[in-house]
Amino acid sequence: MFTVSVEFLHGTFRADPDGTANTGQLRHGEWPPSVSRLFAALVAADGTRERCRVTDGSELEWFEHLPPPAIHAAQQIHHQPLCDRYVVKNAKGPAQKTHQEYVAREGAMSRPGVRIALCQPRVVYRWDVASPSAATLQALRRRAARVGYLGTSDSPVRVRIATQVPSDCPEQVFVPDQRGDAVISVARPGDIQTLDRMYDQWCERGAAVARLQFPSLRHNVAYRSPGATPPDDRGEVVAWLRLGTPVSGRRISALTQCFKEAVLSQHQRIHGDSPAVLHGHGCGSHGYEIARYCPLPDVGCKYSRGRIYGLALWMPPGSDGATRRQARDAARSIRHLRGRGIDVAVAPRDEDERRPFAAHPERWTCQARHWATAFPAIYERRRTLDLPEITLWCQHAGLPEPVAFCSSRTPLVTGALDLAPVEVNRPGRPGLPYSHVELWFAEPVAGPVVIGSGRQRGFGLCVPCDREDAAR
């Protein structure tokens, strides 16, 4: 575990959340203080490159690779918009337009923004990761000791670094959640270089350089606030991976088998024996409670060819946080897959990557009423496919009841795979019928949507079809 505790010595906090405080229209301040603001304060505490005095900067690289933390912060706060005021303008040369308050000086409008009054003047950022090395921890503590304020200079703070949660930590917690009601900016790899470039330009052009000119420094992550109702747990994709070269969609069985074996091997190497939820043994008859190893093909677009560009590891509802974190560690540590006709490099997908779109989470996790299979769905029973049977499939997959469906032996969207039985059925096991399926729901359903008895191997993976309902 790694924690950063920030104590606001005046019991107030003032900061400009998005660079718009100077418009005078801001009515709510930033709360809780963003992770990117904390990171910028640590960077400024001892500088970077040749400006480092008591550290070497490697601790910042470790920090910017951390995932979004849980933020312990009291939700009972008071937002106080401050009145506009005039201050002395720091201008060169003789003053042209003076007034009686500032003799022989010019005045300039200052809009200070919003000050937040805190009922509990402490915020704790908590990362459930392995503790840093002793050298990294010591360097971060040296930087923390040099942080004088967070936000503006009238918000003095005391920052402490630890490997455990402090005893006076606030009970309310903001947690990362894709369907959360709050948005908080976090640190990402590459922020150090962007801050260095911003500083270099500021040294040349002074106040002409503004934060709004560097939008790459803002990485918004959805958080669920303490007072929000937690959404139903429908499982979570814990790892999104990108393939070095695309793989033919006809290799889905071999690719997912290699992916599963690699995850189990890496889990054994890093954390020990794999839990049943990853390998499926001992989970009973509830197939939807097993992890899904999903290939991500290019389908549904005009020029789609069905090639696989990425992989996703989905953990089912009920799996605890520790199990999901360990599965994430195992999947993200994979660098190569080798197997039957498979030899491809693998890397964790960068949060800022927009291409290939087939490997982007938005392609598969958006909300839509209309979905169609990219890979054929394998039947759960040998019987005629009708609406009650499809409803049973959806119940097993943790999905709401569909209002309509259609099935076809051939693909229903561009690029979807038309596979032969030998490419679908497992060797040595009885084959089951399979077909492509379209589903319509009464309300938009958030993905990923995977149906049928082969969903643990990626068969039955669906792509959203209605763009007006899809949150792309």
N, C-alpha and C positions, 0 to 999 in steps of 0.2 A: 504494500500500500504506500501511496505517496500523497501528502496533503500540504496545502498552502493555506494558512490562516491569516486573514486580513482584519485588523482591528481599527475602526475609525475613531480617532482620538477625540474629535469634536462631536461625534454622534451624528454627523451629517455627511452627505456625499453629493458632489456636483460634477457632472460630466456631460459632454455633448454626445448623445448616442450615435448620431449619423451625420454630423457636420451641418445641421440645419438650425442650431440655436441662434445664430446671428440673424435669422429671419424674424425673430420675435413671436413666432407662431407655436413654439414648443410648449406643450402643456404637461407632458409627462417625461420625467427623466429616465435615465438608464438604470434598470434594476432587474436582476442583480448585476453587479459590475461584470462586464464581459471577460472571458478568458483571454481574448486578444489584447484587451487593455492591460490586464495583469502581465501578460508576456511582454508587451511593449515597455512596461515599467521596469521589468527585470533586465531587459536589453539596455535601457537607458542608465541603469544603476552602475554598470561598469563598462558600457560601450561594447564594441566589436572590433575585429581586426587588430590594428596596431594600437587602438585606444584602450584595450584591456589593460588594467593595472594589477588587479588581484586575482584574476581568473584567466583562462585561455580561450573561453568562448565555446568549448565543446559541450558544456552543460546546457547551453541554449539549443544546440542541435538535438540533444536528447529530449528537451522539453517540447520542442515544436512537433515532435513525432508522437506525442501522447494523444490518445483518443479523447473525445469530449468527456469532461469530468461530471460527476454529480456535484451540485452546488448547494451547500447548506446555507440558507439565508432566510431571515424572517420575512414573511409576506406582509406584515402589518407596517406599512410605511406611509409617510405623508409627502405628497408632491407639492412643492411650493414654487410656482412660477415667479421669478424675480422681476422687479420693475426695471424698465430701461433707464439708463443714466448716461450722463456725459462725463467724459474723462479727458485729461490733457492729451492732445495728439502729439506723438513723437515725430515731428516733421523737421526736415532740414531747411535751413534758410529762414529769412524773416517771415513772421506770421502775417498773413494777408487779411484774414477775417477773425478778429478777436472779439471777446465779449467780457463783461465785467467780472465774471467769476474767475477767469484766468487772464490776468493782465498780461498783455503782450504775447499771449499764447492762444493757439487754436484749440477748440474742443471737438471731440469725436463721440458719436453715439456708441454706447456699449450695451449689448444685450446679453446679460450673463446666463440666461437660460433658466433651468429649473434646479432647485436645491431639494434634496430628499432628506427628510428627518427620519431617523431610525429608532425603533423601539428597542432593538438589540443590535448594538454597533459592532457586530462581528459577522464575517462571511468566511466559510471554509470550502475550499475546492478539494474534492476527493477523487483520486484516481485509484481504481482497484487493479493495479498492475504491480509487477515485481518492483521492489524498492531499488532506487538507483545505487550505483557503486558509492563507496565512501568518498572518493574524490569528487564525483559529480554532486553528491549531496552537500559536501562542504562548500563547493563553489557556488551552488545555488543559495546556500545560507549566507555567504558573503554578499551576494547580490541583494538578497532580501533585506539585509541589515542596512543597505544603502538606499533603499526605497523610502522617500520622504512623504510622498503623497500619491494618491490614485485619482485620476481625473484632473481636476484643477488644483492649484496650490493651496486653496482654502479647504481642502479635504485631506488633512494629514493622517497618515496611517502608520501602523506598526505591522510588519509582515514577518511571519514565522514559517519555517519549513520543517516538516516532520514526516515520519513514516507511520504515524498512527493518528486517529481522530482525536482532537483535543477534548478535554472533559467538558468544556463550556460551549461545545458546538451547538448551533441552532438545530432544533428538531425538524423544522420544515426543510424539504429537499426539492430542488429542481432537478429533474432527471431527463437525460436525452430520450426522446420519443419521436419517431417519424410522424406521428399523428398528434403531437403536442400542440398547446395553445400559445406558446411563447417562442420567440426566436432570439438566440444568443450567438454572438460571433465568437469563434474559437480560433486558436492558433493552428497553422498548418505548415508542413514542410515547404520551405522557400520563403517564408516570411522574413527571415533574417536578411536575405539578399534584397528583398523589396525595401525593408527599412533602411539598409545601407544606401540603396540607390536614392531613396527619399532624402536621407540626410545629406548626401553629396549634392543633390540639386538644391537643397535649402542653403547650403554653404555658398552656392553660386548666386542664387536668386532671392534668398531671404524669404520674406513673408508672401511672395508671389506663389510659393509652393504650398499647396493645401492638401489635406488628407483626402478630399474628394477626388483628387487627381490620381489616386492609387486605389481603385476599387478592388484590386487583387488582394488587398490586406483584409478584406471582410469576407469571412467564411461563415455564413449563417447556418446554424444547426437548430432544428426544432427541439424544444424542451417542453416537458409537461410540468406545469406549476403545481405547488402543493395543494391548492384548492380545487384543481381540475379533477373531474371524474376520470379515473384510468380507463382506457379503452379495453374492450374485450381482448384477451390474449389469444390471437390467432396464430401464434408462432412468430418467428423472426428469422430473417436472413442475416446470419452472423458474419458472412464473408462473401465478398464479390471479387472474383479473380478475372484477369484478362489473359488470353492466350497470346503467345508470341506470334503465331501464325494461325489463320483460321483452319478449322478441321471440317471435313465433309460431314454434313448432318447424318449421313448414312452410317457413320461410326459412333452413333450415340451410345450403343450398348458397351462397346469397348472403352470409350472415353469415360463414361460414368463409372465403370468398374475400376479403371485406373485411378480416377479421382477418389473413390471411396477407399481403395487400398492405401493410397498416399496419405489420406487424412488419418486413417487408423494407425499407419506406421509412424507418422509424425506425432500423433497423440501419445503413442507408446514411448517415443523417444523423449518427449518434453514433459509429459504429465503422468506417465505410467499407463496402466490398463485402461482401455477405452470403456466408457459406460455403454449399457445395452442400447440406449437410444441412438447411438452412432452405428452399431453393427446389426441391430435388429433381433439378436438372439435373446429370448426370454421376455419379449414384450407382449406376449399373448396374441390375440387376434385383432387388435386395434392397430391396423397398419398406419393410420394417420398420426400415430404417436411416435413414429420413427423418423429420423432425420431424412431429408431429401437432398439428393445430389443432382442438381439441375444444370444441364448444358443450356447455354443462351444462344439461340440461332438468330440469323438475320432473316426475318419473315415480316410480311404485312406491308412492305413498301413496293413501289413500282418495279424496282430492279433487284429485289431480294432473290437470293439463290439458295437459302437454307444452310449456309455454312455457319459453323459454331465459332463464336468470337470470345466467349467467356464462360465462366462457371459460377454457380452460386450454391452455398451450403445453407439450407434452411433447417432450423431447430424447432421442434413442435411445441405447442402449448404445454405448460406444466414443467418443462425443463427449467431448472433453477439457473440463477445468474452465473454461478461458478462453472457449471457444465457448459453453458454457452460461451463463456470467456475462454475456456480451455479448448473447445471446438474451434473457436475463432483463431486462437493461437496456432493450432495445428494446421488449419487450412491456409492461413496467410503465410506460413513458413514453407509451403510447397514452392519449389522452383522449377521442377521438370516432371513430366509425366511420360512414362514409357510402358508400352504394353502391346497387345495385338494390333499391329498397324498404327500404333500411336507413338509419336516421338515429338513432343512439343514443349516449348518453354512456357512457364506460368509465372505470373507476378500479381501481387495485390493491386487492385485497381486504385488509381489515384483519385481522390475526391474531386479534383478540378478537371478531370478528363471528361470531355464531351463526346469523343469518338473513340471507338466505334459505338454507335447508338445501341446496337444489339447487346452490348455488355454494360449499358448504363442502367442503374437501378430504376430510374424513372420509367423506362420502357416496360418494366414488369410489375412495378408496385403502385402504379397510378390507379385511380378509381374509374370504373366503367360499368355500364349495364350489359354491354354486348361483348362476349369473349369467344374466341375460336382457337382450336388446338393448333399448335405449331408442330408438335409430334403427335402421332395418333394415340388415342387413349385406349388402354387395354381393359376389356370388360372384367368386372368383378365376378360375374356368374355367367354361365352358359344359358342365356335366355334372351328373348326379344328385348331390344332396347326401347323403352317407352318412358314417359315422363316420371312415373313413380320410381323406376329403376335409376334414372338420372338423378332424381331427388335423393335417393339413397347414396349414390356416389358423392354428391355434394355434402351430405351430412357427414360421411366418413372423412371427407377432406376438410371439414370445418368451415363449409361455405353455407350461405343461406339457400333457401329453396328457390330453384329457378321457376320462371313462369312459362318458358317455352324453350324448345331445343330443336335441333335438326342434326342428323348424322349422315355421313357419306364415307364410302370406302376410299375416295380420292380426296386430296387436300381441298380445303375451303378458302384458304387465303394464299396470296402469292408467296412462294418460297417455302411453304409448309412441305414436310417430307412425306413422300409416298413410299413406304417401306415394305419390303418383302417379309414373309413370316420368319425366315431365318434371321432377319435383322432385328426382330422384335422379341421373339420367344427365347428363353434361356435354354442352353444346351442341356439335354437330359431331363427336361421337365415338360409336362403336358402343355401344349399350346392353348391359348385362349383367344377368342375373337378380339378384334380391335378395329377401330374406325376413327375418322376425324369427326369432331363434334363442335357445334355452335351452341352457345348458351345465352339466354336472355334473363336478366334479373329485374325485379321490380324496382330496386334501388341500386345506385352505384356500389360496386363491390371493389374493395382494395385488393390488389394483387400481393404476392404472386398467386395465381390461380392454377392449380394442378389437380387433375381428376383421374380416376381409374385406379386399377390395382397396380399399375407400374409407376405410380407417382414418386416412389423412392428412387427410381432410376431416371427420372426426368420425363417419362412418357406421360402424355396428357397435359403437358405444359401449355398454357393458353396465353394468347396475346390479345390486348384490347383492340376492339374494332371500331367503336364509336368515338370519334375524336372530339365531338362536342361535350361528351361526358368525361373523357379521359383528362386527368390533370397532368398534362405533359409539360 
